[in-house]
């Protein structure tokens, strides 16, 4: 869709269209509108229905066909135009007709289109154009109406100018300003017109406040200058900017001050089409502003000279003048002051030395105290001056410094409080200092501090005065939800001061006796609340002091929190260092054990080495390895080291999931078991008493398990509680898995080297066995004779296929859930070798971890036969139990004792010399038929199946051959010692 189509559809989407007609083209047009747009489409067939629809609906356009049931299209257009002349009407005529087009245009049709049954794009485009033009016309009419409403405003004189600055039109208000034939002035430059001929002064392009008394009464500018200002604002508007000036008319009968504004008017293309000049008479406003400035100046002079209370007395102290504002300090009016007697009764006797005043002429800043009418004491600074005003000889200027003195005293107390904060070490000490010092700093007896608890999201009253408790009652903990005054101040971080707290919307306790109250947030720490039972106790000084006290407390709380955080960080750092030290020790132990495991050749050597390394250098107090005895269901110690002091001999360790030694629980559950503090629940189990008597205070026992093969448990004891944190638990769990893996590897190696073994044969009918499942799916016989490799995702197994196509077996294997990959290695329609990639461990691998060797597996569509060799030192019953647990339907077919040939030792020797990659290459090449004669697979084919280059493949094959021959020579050719 192009841009024009998108714009057209957008306009039509928001339109309501009326389609009138009976032809096929009408149906096509209505269908297209519904499919292409979301416009509201109404379709009718007659003139009467069309007119009814126009009455009932706000239609944006009418689309008319040349065929209407009860009239002609031209008749319908005539009827529409009788109702409205602006509604777009588009006539579509099938085939076109000049006569019809002429009649339609004469009737007022908006557009005429000659169409056929399929042509709708032209109609849609012209309809959109007609709707757009109709809307533009309506906008222009609305703007014209708006302009006319403004133009005829009788409060504003309005002139419309041509683009050259000449007069085009004026409104009635402007006509009434001059005694001239305005119509005769049309076409003259605006600045030359009679409106400006009697202008005596021009304030210029400034605001009206410039036309003050001084400007008006000073030397006015010449009339020509005023007309020049008018010309300048017109030229400014002609250049596209806003022009503004204020002019003063020097007409005795008029006396107007006119504020002129000139605005440019442009068309749709941005071209200037006219200039509109508005004139407003602001003479009243100018006079008002002039009077206001004079009044302000008078009051300013008065206030500057009446900041203090002024009293004048004669030589005997009798009053000769009392200023009107005397009540602000003393509470008495002027008559009451005179009734008190002499000025000594008000300010005290011996206020100053009369001889000193005679010498100096003026004495300044004499501090004294006076009591007001209500009995309150005020501190005053008095200046005394000799004067000769009427009968008075001494002028007293009194300034009330009571608040300042109170502020100074409060600041001194606040300084002491700040010093106390420096020595505070806890939040509680600080908040207690705040409430204790509130009375001396703010002269308020009721105070409290709420402390924010981030964990509980509430504000808790941490300290408060008894006066606060008496006035307010019990102070509850409040949620920090902003609903009451305390939490609102905290959440919004806003200081709240109330002359009467009962007027507050969020007052939670209407029964409180508090009246004046302040709520000041202490940052993220909480809220400081102070108040009294009197109304209006907070003046500016008290508010300032309250803010200072709160800010000082907040800074102190920040310091305590910062120092607390630093101390906590130091403790965490020390704990981290201790943890790292312990971790380094345990890692060193693990490295030593790993090295020892590599060198160990027997299970006994592994067990003893692990215990000795764990207890060396006082790493742990005691460690032992135990094996589960299935007959007695106990854990029998196999190796131990450290200071056990006969702990293992104290009682048998039963295998159970509760109430027994951690070693028994770990053996029963197969999961690590830790006891952080043996003494924590001493009587919960008998073993705790035995361990505690030997100073074994924490225990960790982990199963020795690898690939579902369990070889016992490793149990470690420490002489301190909580010795086994999460890191040490994880490390020892990983160590246990490493030990189990080493034991499993040793079992597999001994299984290969032993000469005495028991061969066990099982019949497996369980379809979950992957080889049996594959044999049934491919309807063939599958044999496994060895060759399994562990991968990162599972196992790789080579199997031999009989009586079936190898490709069919590969296809069948690909559909099995347990098979991730299947690849033909050798063979064809009659059978061959397939390599299976299994998603999990193979049965041969699981049995090898227990010391058993899978010699052969034969799988048919009806079941599988499993042949397993169990070395003499391995319990054949345990292997049988593992197979029975692995499959649902298992039957022991045969069991016989055999002696393996000595070539098993040779096989083990060769295997030990090969790397995992070389063994994988050897097995893949062998099962692919690379060593057959003739070869069933080329080296390139085998290399491709392994994902390596042919050169790498041949290098691996040659390396395997060298190691095979070397093992053969070393095993069977005696070495003759060199002659001395």
N, C-alpha and C positions, 0 to 999 in steps of 0.2 A: 504494500500500500504506500503511495507517495504522500508527500507532506500535505498537498492540497486536499487529497481525499481524507486524510486524517482530520484536517481542520473542518472539512465539511461534515464529516460524521459526528464530530464533537458538537457542532452547532445543532445538527438535526437531532442528536441524542436528547437534547434538553428541550425539544419542541413538541407541540401538539399539532398534528396535521389532520385536515379533513379531506378525504378523497371522495369525489362525487363522480358517478358514471356507471355505465352498464357493460362496457366492452371488455374484451379479454385483456386489453392493455391496462385497464384500471386494476384488474386482478393482479397482473404482473407487477405493477407499480406498488400496490399495497403489500404484496409478498416481499418485494425487495426492501421496502422500508422496514418491515418487521425483522428481516434476516440481517440487514446490514447495520441497523441502528437500534437504539432503545427508545426511539421516539414513540409518543402516544399516537396511534393511528386510528381514526374513526372513518368508517366507509359507509356511505349512503348511496341510494340510487335515484332519488327524486329531489326536485327543487324544494318541496315542502320540508322534507327531512333535513336537507342541508341547512335551511334557515332555522329550523328548530334546534339543530346541533349548535349553530352559532350563538343562539340565545342561551343555551344551557352550558356551553363550554367556552373557556378562554382559548381560542384557536390562534396559532401563530401564522398559518398559511392555509389556503384552500387550493387543492389540485383538482381541476375540472376536466372531465372528458367531454368530447363533442356529442356524446349520446347520453341523454337523460330521459327518464321515463315520462315525466309530466311537463317538460319544458325544454327549451333549447339552452345551450351553454351561455349564449349572450343574455337570455332572459335572467338566468341565475346571476350573471355578473352585474346586470342592472339592479337586481334586488339587493345584492350585497353592497353596491356602491350607494344605494339609498340609505343604508345603515351606517356605513363607514367608508371613508375614502383612503384609509391608511393600511387596511388589511391586505397583505400580498395575495394575489389571485393569479395562478399559473394555469393557462389553458393548453391542454394537449390534444391535438387533432390528429386522428389517424389518416395518414397519407398527406395531410396538409391541404389547406384551401385558402387562396388569397382573399376571397370574399369573406370567409369566416374570420380570417385574421384581421381584416379591415374593420368588420363589425365589432370584434372583440376589443380592439384597441380603442375604438370610439366609445365603447361601453365602459372603459376604464380598467381593462385587464392589465395586470402588472407585467406579464410576459406571455408570449405565445410560442409553442413548440410543436413542430410537425413530427410525429412519432409513429413507430410501428409497434407490433406486439412485444418486441424484445428490447426496445431502446428506452432505458430508464436512467442511464448515467447523466444524460443531458438534462432531464427533468430534475433529478436530484441536485445537480449543480446550480441550475437556475433557481430552484426553490430556495436553496441555501443563500444565494445572492440576494434574492428578493427579501428574505427574512432579515438578513444582515442590514440591507439598506433601510428597511422599515424601522428597525431598531435604532439605527443612526438618526433617522429623521425624528423619531420620537424623543431621543436624547436631546437633539438640537432644539426641539420645541419646548421641552422641559427647562432647558437652560435659558431659553429666551424668556419664558414666563418668570423664572427666578430673577433674571436681570431686571425685568420690568418691575417686579415687586420691590427690588432694591432701589431702582431708578426713581420710583415715585415715593420714596420715603420722605415725609415732610420734615424730618429732623435733619436731613442732610441735603446740601446743595450739590447737584451732580451735573457735570459737563461731559459730553462725548466728543472726542476730537478725531479728525481724520489722520491718516498716517503722516501727513505733513505738518500737523500741529494746529490746523485751522478748526474752527468750531463747526460741529455737525449737529449737535442736539443738546438741549438743556431740560432740566426738570422744573416743576413749578416752584420749588423752594429757591432755586437759583434765579428764576424770573423775578420773584418778589424782592430780591436784593437790590435791583437797579430799576431806575425809572427810564426805560429805553425800550425801543422796538427790538426785542431779542431776535425775531425772525430775520430782521435786516442784517443782523450781525453774523449770520451763518456764512462761513467761508473766510472770516477774518482770523488772523493769528490770535491764539487764546490770550497771550500776555499783553495784547494791545486793547483788550475789551474794556468796557466801562467799569467792570467789577474792580479793576485795579487802578483806575485813574485817580481815585480819591484816597488811595492807600498812602498814609503818611509815614509809616515805619514798617520795616520788615525785620522780623526776628531771625530770619534765615532758616536754613535746613537743620533746625534743632528741635528739641521737644518743647512743649508748651510752658514748662517751668522756667524757661529762659525769659519769657515775657513777664518779668516781675515788675515791681514798682520802679526800681531803679532804671530798668531798660525802657519802660514806658515813659517815665518822666524825664529821662535824659535827652540828649540830642538825637532825634530820630534820623534815620537814614532818609535820603531823598526818595521821592516817589519812583523815580527812574530805577533806583536800586531795588526797590520792592518788586517792580515789574520784571527786573532782571532775574530775581529769585524765582518768580513764577515761570519765567522762560526756562530757567535752568532745570527745574523739576520736570517740565514738559519734555525737554531734550533728553533728560535722563530716562524718562519712560519710553521715548522714541527709540532709545538705544537698547531697550529691553530690560531695564532695571527699574526699581521702585524709587520714586522721587517724593520728598517730603519737605515741607516748609511751613512756618507760622508767620502770618502777616497781620498787622494791626491797621484797621480802617479808621482814619482820622475824620470821622463824620459826626458832628455834634448830635445828630438825630439817630445815629446808628451806634457808633462806638464798639464795633464788633472786633474780636480777635479770632481770626479764621485759621484753622489748621487744615492745610491742603495735603492731599495724598494723590499721587499720579501713578496709575498702574497700566502697563502695556497689555493689550489683548491680541492674541495670535490665533491663526487658523490651524487646521489639522496638520499642515505642513510646517508650522512654526513661523510663518510669515506674519509680520505685524499688520493688523487690519484696523486697529483703532486704539485710542488711549482714553481711559476713564479717569476723570479727576473728581475727587470728593472733597467737599469743604464743610467743616463742622465749626460752629461758633462755640469757642471755649472761653469767652470773656468771663462768665461766671466762675468757671473753674480757676482762671488765672487770678481773679480777685480773691477767691477763697484761699488759694495757696499763698497769696501775698499777705493776707491777714493772718493766716496760720503761722507764717514765718515770723511775723512781727510779734505775735503772741508767744511763740516759742522762745524768741530772743528775750522777751520780758521775763518769762518764767525762768529762763536759764540764769539771768542776772540775779533774780530773786533767790533761786535755790542756791546759787553759789555763795550768797551772803547770809544764808539762814541755815547752814549745816549745824551750827552750834546754838545752844540757848544763850541769848544775850540779855544781860541784866545791867541796869545803870542805877547807881545809888549816890547819895550825897555823902558828905563827910561823916554824918551820924549813922550811916548805913540804911537810911530810909530809901525805899524804891522811888525812882523817878521815871523808870521805863522797864516794862516787862514784855519780852517778845511773845508773839502769839503761840509759838511752838513750845512753850515752857512745859506743857503737860507731857510731851514725849519722854522727858527724863524724869520729872518729879511727880507726874500724875495730877498736879494741881493746875487749875486755870489761873489766869493773871490776877483775878480778884482774890482767890484763895491764897496766892503767894503773898499778896500785900497784907492779908489778914494775919499771916504768920508773924508779922513784926518786921524787924530789921533783917538784913541779909545775913547777919551772923547766925540767926536762928536756922537758916537754910544751909549755909556752907560751913558753919562753925566759927568760933572765935579764933583770933590770932592766925588767920589764914596767911597773912603776909606782914612784912615789916613796912610800916608806912614811910619811914625815912628812906628805906631802900627803894621803894617805889618812887619817892620824890627824886632820888638821885638817878635812877635808871630810866624812869618814865614808863617802863613796861616790864612786867615780870611774867615769864612764860613757864608753862608746864608745871604748875603747882598741883601736886597730887593730894586729893582729899577724898573723904567719904561723905555721902549724904543719904538720908533715908527718904524714900518716896511716900506718897499718900497711903500706899498699901502696906507700908512697913518694910519694904525690901531695901536692902542696902546697895548703893551704887558707888562705884569708884569713878571719880571725875578728874579730868585734867583741866585746870582753870588758868586762863591768861588774864592778867589784871593790867589795865592801862589807864593812865590819867587822861581825862577828857574834860571838856567844858561844853556840855550839851544841855541847853536849858538850865535846870537846876542841878543836874548831875555832874559829879566830879570824877567818879571811878566807874569804868566799864568792865564788867565781868563776862568773859566768854567761856562757857562751860561745855566741855565735851565728855560724853559718857564713854568710858573705856572699860566698863564692867566686863563686857564680853571678851575684850582683849586680855584683861587680867585673868579671867577664867581660862581663856585659851592658853595663856602663858603657863599657868599653873598646871593645866591639863597636859600640855606638851611636856612639861618637866616630869609629870607622873608617867606619861607615855614613854619618855626616854628611859625611866627606871624599868618600866615594863619590858621594853625592848632589850635592856641589859639582862633581865631575868630570862628572856627567851633564849639568849645566847648560851645559857648553861642548861637549858632544858634538853633532855635526851629522848623524850617520848611525846607522842601526840597528846596524851592525857595531861602531862605536866603543862603543856602550852595552853590547852583549852581551859584548864583550871586557873591559870594566871589571868586569862582573858576575863573570865567572870568575876574573879576577885578584884580586878582593877577597874572594872566598868564604873563603879560608883564614884571613884576618885577622878577618873578621866572624863566621864560624861555626866556626872551628877545624876545618874539613873540607878535606881536600886534593884530593878528586876532585869536579869540577863541570863542567857543560856547559850550553849554552843551545841549544835547538832553535827555529828560526824557521819560522813557517808560511808556505807558498807557496800562496795561494788559487787560482792558475791551475792548478797541478799537484795540489792537494789533498794535499800531503804536508808533513811536518816535517823540515827539513834541519838537521843539526848545524852551527851557524854559528860557535861558539867552544867550546873545551873545554881543560881542563888536561892536562898530560902524565900526571898521576896517574890521571885518569879513563881515559885511553887505555891505561895500563899495567894497570889493574884490570879494565877492562871489555872491552878489545880495541877493534877498529875500531867507530866509531859510524856505523851505516848510516842512510840516509834512510828514514823510516817513513811509511806511509800514515796519514792522519787518519781512521781507521775505528774507533778505539776498541778494537782487538784487543790491543795491548800497553800497558804501563803509561804510556809517554809519551803516546801518542795518546789513551788513555782519560782521562788527567788533562786534556788539552786539550779533548776533545770534551765531556766532562761538566763542565768548569770546576770540577774538584775537586782539592784538595791532598791528596796521598797521602804518608804517613810510615810507614816500615817499620823495625822494629827489626832484622829480618832479611828482606831482599828475596827470599830464596829461598823464603819461605813464601807469596809472592804468586801468585795464579792466572795472571796475565797476564805473567809474566816471560818475555820473548822469548829471553833468552840465559842458559840455566841454567849455563853455564860461567863466568859472571862472578864475579870475586873480590869484588865489592861485597857488603857485608852490610847495614849501615844505609844507607838511601837515602830521599831525598825528591824528589817530583815536584810542582812547583807551577806552575800555569798563569799565564802572563803576559798575561791578557786574550785579545785576538784576535791577539796577536803570536807566541805560541809557548809553550814550557815551559822552566822552570829545573829542572835536575836537579843534586842535590848528594848526596854520600855518602862513606863510608869503608869500609875493610875490617874494622872492628870492629863487633860486634853491640851494639845498644842505645845508640847514640851520641846519640839525639835525646831530650833532656829538654824540659821546657816552655819554658825560656829559649831553647834552640837553635831550637825550632820557631817561637817568636815572632820571633826574629831572622831566620830564613829567610823567614817571611812578610813581614817589613818590607823585607828586601832585594829580594824579588820585587815587592812593591808599589811600591817606589821605582823599580825598573827599568821596571815597566809604565808608571808615570807619565811617565818619561823617554821611553820609546818612543812613548807617546801624543803627547807634545810634538813629537818629531821628525816623527812622521807628520802631525800637524796643521800644522806649519810647512812640511813638504814639500808637503802638499796646497795650502796657501796660495800657495807659490811656483809650484806647477803651475798653480793658478788664475790667478795673475798672468801666467804665460807664455801660458796659453790666452786670457786676456783681451787681452793684447797682440797675440797672433796673430789674435784675432777683430777687434780694432781695425784691424790691418793688412789683414785680409781685407775688412772693411767699407770701408776707404779705397780699396782696389783695386776693390771692387765699385762704389763710388760713381763712381770714375773710368770704369769700363767702362760703367756705366749712363748717365753723362753722354755718353760716346761714342755709345752706342746711340741716345740721344735726338737727338743731332746728326745721326746717320746717318738716322734715321727722318724728321726734318724735311727733310733733303736728298733723300731718296727721293721725298717728296711733290712736290718741285719739279722733280725730274729728268724729262726728256722722252725721253731716248734710253738705250739699253743702255750705250753707251760712257760717258755721263755718270754713270750709276749705278755702274759699275765703278770709275771714277776717284775718285768721291766717297767710296766705301766705303774704298778704300785710303788716301786722304789723311786721312780722319777717324781711322782706326785708328792711324796713325803720328804724328798731331799731338801736340805737347807730350810727346814721348818716351813715349807710352802703350805702343807696341810698336816694336821696332827696324825691322821690315820687314813689309810685307803686299802680296800680289798676288792677282789674280783670273785664272784660266786657263780656256780653253775646250778641250774635247776635240776633236782633229782625228781623225775616223774613218778617214781615208785613211792617216795615218802612225801612228795609235794612240799619240799623244803628247798631252800637255797643253801648249797654246800660251799664253804669257802674253798677256793682253789689256789689263791695267792694273796698275800697281804704284806703290808709294810707300815712302819710307824709305831706309835705308842698306843697299842690296843689294850694293854693291861688285862688281857684275858676276856675282852668283851665278846669275842666270837665263841668262847667256850661257855659263856654264861647261860645261854639257852638256845635251842634250835630256832632258826629263822624260817617261819612258815610263809608260804605263798598265799597271800590274801590281799583284798583290796581295801582293808580297813583294820585298824587296831593292831598292826604288826609293824616290825622294823621297816623303814623306808625301802630297804632292798627287797623285802617280800612284796611290798605294794608295787614297786617298779616292775618286778617280775610278773605280777598278776595282771597289771593294767597295760604293760608295754609302753608306759609313758614315764617321763622323769618325775621323781618325787622329791620335794624339798621340804625341810623343816627348818624354819628360820631360827627358832629358839626352842631348844629341847625342854628348857625349864618352864616354858609358858603354860603348859598344861601337863604338869608332872604326873598326875594320876590318871591320865587318859589311857596309857598303855604301859605295861611293865618294862618294855625296853627303854623308855625314857629314863627311868631310875638308874638302870645299869649304865646308860651313856653318860648321865649327869655325874655319877660317881667317878667316872674316868675322865672328866673334864672334856667330854665331847658335846659341845653346846649347839652346833648346827650341823645339818646333814644334807647331802645331795646324793641321790641314787639315780643312775641313768641306765636304761637297757642297752646292751651291746647288740644292736640290730642293724642288718644291712640287707637290702633287697628281700625283705620279709623273712630273713633268716636271723634267729635270735641265738646268741652264744652266751647268754648269762647277763649279769648286771655288774656295773662298776659303782662302788659306793665310796664317797669321800667325806671325811669328818673334819671340822675346824674347831679350835678351842675358844672361839668367840661367837656370839650370836650374830645373825645377819651377815655371815661371811660370804654368802653366795648371792650376789646381785644378778640382775638380768644378763649382764655381759658375761659373767663367769658361767652362768647356767648355759648360755648359748655356746660358749667355747667348749665346755666339757661335754655338751651334747654332740657337738661336731667331732670332738675327740673320740667319743664312744662309737660314733659311726665309722671313723677311720680305723679304730681298733677292730671293729667287727668286720670291716672290709679286709683288713690284713689277715684276720683269722680265716675268713672265707677263702681268700687267695691261698693261704697255707693248706686248707682242707682240699681245695681243688688240686694243688700240686701233689699232695700226699696221695690223693686218689689216683693220680696218674702213675706214681712211682711205686705204689704198694704192689706186692706180688700175691697177697692173699686177699680175696674178695668174695662177696656173695652176689651172684647174679639173680635178680628178681625180675619176673615177667608179669606184666599186668595187662588185662583186657579192659579197654576203655570204650564205653558206649555213649559217653556224654557228647552231644553235638556241639557243646561250647568249645571243645578242643578244636583249634583252628585247622589242623591237618585233617581231622575226621570230617569237619564241615566242608573243607575244600574237596576231599575225595568224593563226598556225596554230591556236591554241586557239580563236579566235572565228570562224575560217574567213571572213576578210574581208580587205579592203585597208586598210592604215593608213599615213598619211602624216604626216611631221614636217616643218614648214616654218619652224621657229624657235620661240622662246619656251621658254627653259629657265631655271629659277630654282634657285639653290643654297639649301638649308635646313640647319638644324643637324643633321639626320639623313640627308640625302641630296639629292635633286633633285626638282623639279616640272617636268613636261613636258606641253605641249599637243599632242595628235595629232588628225588628222582621220580619221574612219571612213567608208568607202564600202561599200555593198551589205550592210549588216548593221545590226541593232538596236543602238543605243547602249547600252541597258541590258544586252544580252547581252554586249557587249564589256566593260562594267564588271564584270559577274559573272565573266567569264573572267579578267580582270586580277586580281581579288581572290584568285584561287586560285594565282597565280604567286608563287614565292618572292621574286623581286626587286622585287615591287610591294607597298608598304605601304598605299597608298590609291589608289582610283580613283573619280572623280566625273564624272557627266555634266554638261557645261557647256551644250550646245545640241544640237538635233536630236531624232530619234525613231527609228522603225523603219527608215527608209531610210538613216540615217547621221547624222553630226553631229560634235561635238567632245567629247573626253574629256581631263580633266586627270589625269595619272598621278603619283602620289607614289612615287618610287623610293628604295630603301634605300641605294643607293650613288651615286657620281658618274655622270653621264650622259656618253656618248661625246662629245657636242658640247663639254662643259666640258673634258674631258681634252685634246681637240685644240686648243681655244682657248688653253690654257696654253702650247702650242707655236707659237702664232701662226696656226693654221689655223682656218677658219670652215666649219662644216657648214651647207650651204645647204638640203639636202633629204634626207630619208630616205623611201623608199617600201618598205613591207614587205607581202608577200603570203604566203599559206600555203606557198609553195614557196621563199621566200628574201627577201632585202632588197637594195635598191640604195642606195648611199651616195654623195652628191655633196658634195665638199669643195673650197673655194677656198683655195689656198695663195698668200700674197703672194710677190712676186718676191724679197724678201730672205730668205725662209724656204726651206730645202732641202726640195723636194717629196719627195725620196727618204726623208728622215727621217720625214715624215708617213706615207708609204706603209709604211715599216717599223713605225711605231707601230700602224697599222691591222692589219698582218699579225701583229704580236705579240699584238694584242688578241683576234683571232678565229682559229679553226683553219682554216676554209675560206673564203679570200678570193681574189678574182680582180680584177686591174686591168682595167677595161673600156675606159676612155678617159682621155686626158690632152690638154688643149688650153690654149693661152695666150689670155687675154682681158684686155680693158681694162674696168674697172668705170666705171660712170657716176658723174658728180660728185655724184649724190644720196647716195652713200655718205657723203660728207662732211657733207651735211645730216643724214643719219641719226645719225651720230656726234655731231653738235652737239645734236640732240634728246636722245639717250641721256645725254649728259653733264649735261643740265639736269634730268633726272628723278632722284628718289630711288628707292631700291630698292623701297619700298612703293608708290610711284606707278606704277613700271613693272609691278609685279605686278598692281595693280588694272587697269591699261590692258590687259595681255595677257589677264587673266581675262575682262574685259568684252568684249574683241574676240572671243575664241574662243567666248564664250557666246552671241554673236549680239546683244549689246546695241546695237551700232551699225547692225544691219541694219534695213531698212525693208520690211515692218513688223518690229518687234523680236521676236526669238526668245526673249529672256529679259528680265524686268523688272529694274530696279535693286535691288529688294528681294531677288530671287532670287540675283543676283550677290553682293550684300552678305552673304547667308546663307552662300553657298559660301566666302566669304573669312573668315567669322567676325567681321564688323564690322557696325555699324549702317548703315541706309540713308543717314542723314545724312552719316556719314563717307565712304561710298562716293561720294556725289554731290560732296562737297568734293574728293576725290581726282580725280574725272573733270574737274571744272572747272579744277583746278590743272594737269592734264595738257594740257587744251585751251589754256590761256593760254600755257604754255611752248611748245607746238607752234606756235601762231600767232606767238609772239615770235620763234622760231627761223626761221620762214618769212619773216617781214618782215625780220629782220636779214640773212638770206642773199640775198634777191632784190630788196629795195627799197633803192636807193642813198640814202645819207644826205647831204642837202645841208647843207654847213657853214653855220652862222649868219653873217649879214652882219656885217662889222666895225662 
